[in-house]
Amino acid sequence: MQSFSYRNGDLYCEDVSVSKLAEQYGTPLWVYSKAFILGQLKQIQTAFAEVDPVICYSVKANSTLGILQVIRDAGCSFDVVSGGELYRVKAAGAETTKVVFAGVGKTDEEIRFALESDILMFDVESEQELDAIAAVAGSMGLVGRVVLRLNPDIDAKTHSKTTTGKKGNKFGMDIERFRELAAKVLRDKRLALKGIHMHLGSPILTTDPYAAAGRKAVEVVEALRRDGHDINWINLGGGFGISYRGNEGLPASAYAEVIVPSVKEAKCRLALEPGRFVVGNSCVLVSRVVYTKREGGKLFVIQDGAMNDLIRPAMYDSFHRVWPVKPAVAMPDDVEGEIPGCEKTDVVGPICESSDYFAKDRYLPAMKRDDLLATFSAGAYGTAMSSNYNSRPRATELLVDGSTVKVIRRRETYEDLVAHELG
Ligand code: LLP
């Protein structure tokens, strides 16, 4: 069963009519398919089964507790980048002993919190961070388990704002410094080096960068072992791409095909940090048309969903499919070109910024006030990056499981907007 499909001219999430949900819960509205998330996790688990990976879902992609609980129940762990994310993992009732902690700026408080939580390991990004982990662990009488994050200098050909594995990015450490830092860990009883970490960028729609990273990982692991390190972890980060436009995404098996051989050759355990691949296509953001207008030779559809809800188009020029929930014209496979019966339209939000749009110059069926529009592939970096900009309350999030619906985040109220302020 497809998680999102049109049935008799109405969009369904699993067995639930999206328009009925919009009537009941209002808009903007996030609608998630639980089956989709479970299917994606299963796909990764199956593809990499041969090396029994630890799958650490990247919390930054979507940190809503109801989503984390689905992932916890599927037997996966988590990749966190802040004390707040670690807190969320705990609040979701998840075990923390398989959690990995990445990020370039971990504070002493965050390091202490992670050590108290007995996480699996820190992805370390600088020499000073290594010193900080050693100091905090030492003060607690503990040993900090670390993997060093290598900047592999691989161009994963992503958007300039989401590439991370090229020389000159703020992430990781250059290969030249790597062995020197590893030697420092070897001398320090407060630290234990467990392996290496790389994250190449996001989203990556080819397997070549992973093949290259795998080869580099084998070389580095062997060199470190020659230097006397007892290491057995390779963490290859996240970044698996998904289909935003059509079928450009690859199955997990394609990535596994190039990664697994290197992991076996290095005789290591594998950790992965997928975010987008797990949740990206699990969700549509449903908005209602407030007005339409024609100005300057263009047709604008002004809806109630905006860049405070989904900032990706404004921030990265990201492409999301947008189509009516009850369309007069069936959604074609390719929504980018000219479509018969449709007119070139800009789908925009009410926020006072020109960058507040979800789709530009897109062929769409005629829309009128109160019609519903679905923005697809909204599950990753949607709610997690949402804000209250223009003092707009954050929207309701619903998790659909077959024909049952659970509210996993209620709509914020105006009172919520000012609740933390001391005016
Ligand atoms: N691990 C590390 C160290 C990362 O930096 C990231 C993402 C991930 C894992 C998860 O990557 P994923 O599997 O989700 O591609 N806000 C941007 C994406 C930023 C990604 C940041 N790091 C977007 O909306 O496209």
Residues whose N, C-alpha, C, O or C-beta is under 5 A from the ligand:
A	BS01	LLP	S58 A61 A102 T162 H199 G201 S202 P203 G237 G238 G239 F240 E273 P274 G275 R276 F277 R312 A380 Y381
